[in-house]
Amino acid sequence: MTNVVDALQARVSSPKLSEPGPTRSHVETLLRCAVRAPDHGRLKPWRFIVVEGEGRSALGELFEKALLAKDANASEQKRDKTKLMPLRAPMVIVAIANVTTSHKVPVMEQVIATGVAVQNMQLAAVELGYGAIWRTGDMATSSVVRNHFALEPEDQIVGFLYVGTPVGEARSPVAQDLGSCVEYWG
Ligand SMILES: Cc1cc2nc3c(=O)[nH]c(=O)nc-3n(C[C@H](O)[C@H](O)[C@H](O)COP(=O)(O)O)c2cc1C
């Protein structure tokens, strides 16, 4: 098992993914890691929709509807591309911040917690030998998609986590100069 500190620093996303996707037991592990995200007020501010197999085509059709709601004249090419988006991986996990309003824990913190849950899943997926990439794009804010998944007004689609087996060589992580984002006081 990789040391978590090494895993965090070596982590890269995998934009190209193929079969096999996570087994049912591995998906459950990912979801158990997700719900261990820090959660102010223990509000469990998340929902996860696991989309696999034929479900991905149904999600693609939903995405096409969302595209057409925004641009009724979208080209055939754009429609096809949009419809095929969920088929870019064997599994897509839709992560929704299902927030509690009128609580002392601000909605923003609940959305952040759901984001942390996504990252927990991404890291766990890599540890289990898969690859993953966190995507959002227009579909994350589309009212067609939001309505389909019955989001309340303050809920957010925090991401679509694509998970599968990485295709090709893994990239090396791009090192960032800490001087550009860190200050020490005292
Ligand atoms: C909230 C969020 C949304 C993102 N949405 C997209 C996206 O829609 N498309 C995309 O190519 N990358 C998206 N990314 C970035 C990728 O997940 C990934 O981090 C980026 O390609 C850099 O690769 P790396 O993670 O290997 O450094 C998003 C990241 C976050 C945190």
The ligand as a Tripos MOL2 file, in Angstrom:
@<TRIPOS>MOLECULE
LIG
   31    33     1     0     0
SMALL
NO_CHARGES

@<TRIPOS>ATOM
      1 C1        -14.2100   21.2300   -9.4280 C.3       1 LIG1
      2 C2        -13.3460   20.7850  -10.5700 C.ar      1 LIG1
      3 C3        -13.8850   20.7360  -11.8310 C.ar      1 LIG1
      4 C4        -13.1130   20.3360  -12.9060 C.ar      1 LIG1
      5 N1        -13.6700   20.2730  -14.1520 N.ar      1 LIG1
      6 C5        -12.9590   19.8600  -15.2010 C.ar      1 LIG1
      7 C6        -13.5450   19.7130  -16.4860 C.ar      1 LIG1
      8 O1        -14.7350   19.9300  -16.6690 O.2       1 LIG1
      9 N2        -12.7510   19.3170  -17.4970 N.ar      1 LIG1
     10 C7        -11.4220   19.0390  -17.3100 C.ar      1 LIG1
     11 O2        -10.7460   18.6840  -18.2750 O.2       1 LIG1
     12 N3        -10.8400   19.1540  -16.0910 N.ar      1 LIG1
     13 C8        -11.5680   19.5490  -15.0390 C.ar      1 LIG1
     14 N4        -10.9850   19.6590  -13.8110 N.ar      1 LIG1
     15 C9         -9.5360   19.4500  -13.6670 C.3       1 LIG1
     16 C10        -9.1290   17.9900  -13.7220 C.3       1 LIG1
     17 O3         -9.8840   17.2260  -12.8070 O.3       1 LIG1
     18 C11        -7.6310   17.8330  -13.3870 C.3       1 LIG1
     19 O4         -7.3810   18.2190  -12.0650 O.3       1 LIG1
     20 C12        -6.7580   18.6510  -14.3180 C.3       1 LIG1
     21 O5         -6.8900   18.1130  -15.6110 O.3       1 LIG1
     22 C13        -5.2780   18.6460  -13.9090 C.3       1 LIG1
     23 O6         -4.7750   17.3630  -13.9060 O.3       1 LIG1
     24 P1         -4.0730   16.7660  -12.5910 P.3       1 LIG1
     25 O7         -5.2130   16.5310  -11.6130 O.co2     1 LIG1
     26 O8         -3.4400   15.5060  -13.0630 O.co2     1 LIG1
     27 O9         -3.1080   17.7750  -12.1060 O.co2     1 LIG1
     28 C14       -11.7490   19.9990  -12.7120 C.ar      1 LIG1
     29 C15       -11.2230   20.0140  -11.4090 C.ar      1 LIG1
     30 C16       -12.0200   20.3960  -10.3510 C.ar      1 LIG1
     31 C17       -11.4350   20.3950   -8.9540 C.3       1 LIG1
@<TRIPOS>BOND
     1     1     2 1
     2     2     3 ar
     3     2    30 ar
     4     3     4 ar
     5     4     5 ar
     6     4    28 ar
     7     5     6 ar
     8     6     7 ar
     9     6    13 1
    10     7     8 2
    11     7     9 ar
    12     9    10 ar
    13    10    11 2
    14    10    12 ar
    15    12    13 ar
    16    13    14 ar
    17    14    15 1
    18    14    28 ar
    19    15    16 1
    20    16    17 1
    21    16    18 1
    22    18    19 1
    23    18    20 1
    24    20    21 1
    25    20    22 1
    26    22    23 1
    27    23    24 1
    28    24    25 2
    29    24    26 1
    30    24    27 1
    31    28    29 ar
    32    29    30 ar
    33    30    31 1
@<TRIPOS>SUBSTRUCTURE
     1 LIG1         1 GROUP 0 **** ****
